[in-house]
Amino acid sequence: MLQKIKNIYHFLVASAALIYYRFPAKELTVIGVTGTDGKTTTTSLIYHLLLAAGFKVAMINSVEVCFGPKKVPTGLHVTTPDPWPLQKIIRQLVDQGFTHLVLESTSHGLDQHRLLGSNFKIAVFTNVTHEHLDYHRTWENYLKVKAKLMLGAKLAILNRDDQSFKQLDKLAKKYQLRVISYGQQPGADFQPHKVKLKTDSSGFQLKGINFRLPLPGVYNLDNALAAISAVNALGVSFKAIQPVLNQFKGVKGRMEEVKNKFGFRVFVDFAHTPNALARVLTAMRLMTKKRLIAVYGSAGLRDQTKRSMMGEVGARLADVVILTAEDPRTEDVNQIISQMAQGCLKGRAKLIKQVDRQKAINLAVRLAKSGDVIGILGKGHEQSMCFNSIEMPWSDYRAVERALISR
């Protein structure tokens, strides 16, 4: 009941913002991207492909707001802005002559009506896995909220490899949407062939054209296929897509390498769900000549059921797991780490607990030897960490630089 009352309030706030800014999204072609993982990279890929093709396109995701080539960092904990700042941005875009908007869309944003009136024409889904069950209670509820992205859309782009495909495909047909599927499963409209996953890149053939994505991992191949499906539906040819995709440099805080002179490699990544953690560590394992060291935590006042799962994933895929703080908020970070450590009992990795995130990163850098790979996971692009209700300045990238200097 309380949640329903809150959502009524959110609906009224969103409605007021829409009226004040005169329903600006109705004048744009809006491409919404949702999913548990991969939203930011997929959003960024779509934006770069459309920009290179000459579209007057803007983007709003968890890392930055882009007015064409102009970029404004966000560093947000919340991907989808509240209705008033969101509608203000969209009105500015319309007034400046933009025609297309790529908008990263969270389940909270969809459920709390922050995206009311966004007038999505294309709904892109990456995957729907375990996350935010503290809020949505069940995976089925979580999926239903994600599916709201399709309301009013004309086209749904779905991941045929994902567990959500059948349900979303059924809903899309119910809403009379055209469906384009992508993935490595037979029957996908965009199915890659001759896939080669290398340490720092992926190569694949699609519709007879060879592509190279300078990002590692199967998950980035999925993100690329989703983006290609979206822009091709808007009329961009594969030949125009190819050179842009081949040169895509990735997104800040997503497999972002911190260079050093010690012979090991360090990557900062936003992975903070069991699925994302598994995918990133699997990709890092391909790069590792010797040991894989993973440093991560789990956020306070968020889905507690995933904590032991996070511990299990790291202990199964890494050689050393260092559990630490990640936005503990008002929870006891030691308690969070203890809950994660229960999952680590199922794996083979050496477990270390260090509540101070800087000290945990320092320790990982001291332990690393030539040929090792370190993954600093969970914060990515974010520029703060929440203790109690205070956002303290924080950057994983800068923390790694400090650790390298001290070594």
Stockholm file with secondary structure:
# STOCKHOLM 1.0

chainA/1-407         MLQKIKNIYHFLVASAALIYYRFPAKELTVIGVTGTDGKTTTTSLIYHLLLAAGFKVAMINSVEVCFGPKKVPTGLHVTTPDPWPLQKIIRQLVDQGFTHLVLESTSHGLDQHRLLGSNFKIAVFTNVTHEHLDYHRTWENYLKVKAKLMLGAKLAILNRDDQSFKQLDKLAKKYQLRVISYGQQPGADFQPHKVKLKTDSSGFQLKGINFRLPLPGVYNLDNALAAISAVNALGVSFKAIQPVLNQFKGVKGRMEEVKNKFGFRVFVDFAHTPNALARVLTAMRLMTKKRLIAVYGSAGLRDQTKRSMMGEVGARLADVVILTAEDPRTEDVNQIISQMAQGCLKGRAKLIKQVDRQKAINLAVRLAKSGDVIGILGKGHEQSMCFNSIEMPWSDYRAVERALISR
#=GR chainA/1-407 SS CHHHHHHHHHHHHHHHHHHHTTCGGGGSEEEEEECSSSHHHHHHHHHHHHHHTTCCEEEECSSEEEETTEEEECCCSSSSCCHHHHHHHHHHHHHTTCCEEEEECCHHHHHTTTTTTCCEEEEEECCCCSCCHHHHSSHHHHHHHHGGGGTTCSEEEEETTSTTHHHHHHHHHHTTCEEEEESSSTTCSBCCEEEEECSSCEEEEETTEEEEESSCSHHHHHHHHHHHHHHHHTTCCHHHHHHHHHTCCCCTTSSEEECCSSSCEEEEECCCSHHHHHHHHHHHHHHCSSCEEEEECCCTTSCGGGHHHHHHHHHHHCSEEEECCSCCBTSCHHHHHHHHHHHHTTSCSEEEECSSHHHHHHHHHHHCCTTCEEEEESCTTCCEEEETTEEEECCHHHHHHHHHHHC
#=GC SS_cons         CHHHHHHHHHHHHHHHHHHHTTCGGGGSEEEEEECSSSHHHHHHHHHHHHHHTTCCEEEECSSEEEETTEEEECCCSSSSCCHHHHHHHHHHHHHTTCCEEEEECCHHHHHTTTTTTCCEEEEEECCCCSCCHHHHSSHHHHHHHHGGGGTTCSEEEEETTSTTHHHHHHHHHHTTCEEEEESSSTTCSBCCEEEEECSSCEEEEETTEEEEESSCSHHHHHHHHHHHHHHHHTTCCHHHHHHHHHTCCCCTTSSEEECCSSSCEEEEECCCSHHHHHHHHHHHHHHCSSCEEEEECCCTTSCGGGHHHHHHHHHHHCSEEEECCSCCBTSCHHHHHHHHHHHHTTSCSEEEECSSHHHHHHHHHHHCCTTCEEEEESCTTCCEEEETTEEEECCHHHHHHHHHHHC
//
